[in-house]
Amino acid sequence: MQFRWNSTTPQWPIMSAILHGVSRDQLMARHKANHIQVAYAPSVLLADKALAAKASLFVEMGVIVHLCGEINIG
């Protein structure tokens, strides 16, 4: 674990995430990158709204967006 802490910077910190409804292997099998987009929020409801806003913005920019796991938008 110390190696991981020594390998990180404030710009590229270590983050642990819980992805509801999708396993690590399922995520890695679908996506070509080993990182995810993150939206921080003080509640699950606001996190879902932030996810919807961020995904919509990327779609409008022409980026292909794939959402996975348990998502409650709308």
Residue, then its C-alpha position, 0 to 999 in steps of 0.5 A: m500500500q505504501f508504494r501506491w501512496n508514494s506513487t500518487t500526487p495531489q493531481w492524481p490521487i488514489m480514490s476508492a469507489i463503490l460501484h453499485g450494480v456493477s463489478r470491477d471486472q464488468l466495468m473493465a470488460r466494457h470500458k477501454a480506460n482504467h479510470i472513471q468520471v466522478a461527480y462529488a455530492p453531499s447526497v445520493l439524490l444530488a449525486d444522481k443529478a450531477l451524474a445526469a448533468k455531467a453525462s448530458l454535457f459530454v453528450e452535447m460535446g460529442v463524447i460517447v457516454h456509457l453509464c453502468g450499474e444502478i442509476n436513478i436519473g429522472 
